[in-house]
Amino acid sequence: MIYYIIIGAIVALNLYTFLLMGWDKKSAKLKRRRTPEKRLFLLSAFGGAAGTLWGMKVWRHKTQHRSFTVGIPFLLALHLIVVILVTGYWVMSSGGLKQ
């Protein structure tokens, strides 16, 4: 049960960061108040890196910033490693895969 909640929260966070990248791009074009880069990185670090990277690709936003072009894929790779390690541990501690 807890896994569904965690997965749902991660999906929601990635959707939020994706939409936030689009909102920031639109705000930049209209010369309006922007989303701070610190907030984008913080949300990415807490699990929204896939949504941020997706937003970078779809809206071609923050693609000239080295901190984003290197940092966001790094965070995503780190998240994937953590997921693999946690799920691997979970499978191993539960007696392996049941068929």
N, C-alpha and C positions, 0 to 999 in steps of 0.2 A: 504494500500500500504506500509506504513512504517513498518508494522509487517512482511511482506515478506522480507524486507531488513534486519531487525534485525534477523529474523530466519536464513536467508542465511548467515549472518555474523557469527552467533554462530556456525552453522554447519561447515563453512569453518575453523573457529578457532579450533574447536574440531578435525577436520581432520588434520589440521596442527600440533596440539600438539601430536596427535597419531603418525604421521609420524616422528615427531621430537624425540619422545621416541625411535622409531626404529633406527633412525639415530644415536642417542647417544649410544645405545646398540652396534651397529656395530662399532662405533668409539672406544668404550671401549675395544672390543675384538681385534681390530687392533692396539691398543695403540696409537690412534691419538688424536688430540685435541677434547675435549668434550664440550658439551653444558652445560653452568653453571646452577647449580640447581636453582639459583635465577631467571633465565630466565624461567625455566620450571614452577616454582611456580607463577611467575608473569602472565604468559600466562594462567595458570589454574585459577588464581584469577579473571582474566578478562572474564572468561566464557568458558575456555577450559578444565575444570576439568574432564568432561566425557571422552574426548579424551585421556587425560593423564592417567586416571584410566584404560581405555581400553588398552592403550599401555603397562601399567605395567603388565596387565594380559596376553596379547598376547605374549610379548617379555620377560616376567619375568625379568623386569628391574626395579631397585630401590625398590624391594620388601623387602630388608633387612634394609632399612632406615626408622626408626620410623617416621621421619618428613613427609615422603611420604605416608606410610601406614596409618597414622592417618590424616594427613593434607589434602590430596587430597580427600578422601571420605567426610571429613568435608566441604570442599569447594563445592563439588558436592551437598551435602545436603542443604547447604546454598543457592546455585543457584536454586535448586528445590523449596525451600520455597519462594524465591523471585518471581519466575515464578508463583507459585500458588497464592500468594498474589496479584500480578499485574494483572493476568488474572481474578481473582475473582473480583477485583475492577472494571476492565474493563467491565465484564459481568453485575455487579450490577449497574454501572453507565449508561449503555446503556439500562436499562429497563428490564434486565433479558434475558433469552434465548427465542428467537422467534421460534415458531414451525410452 
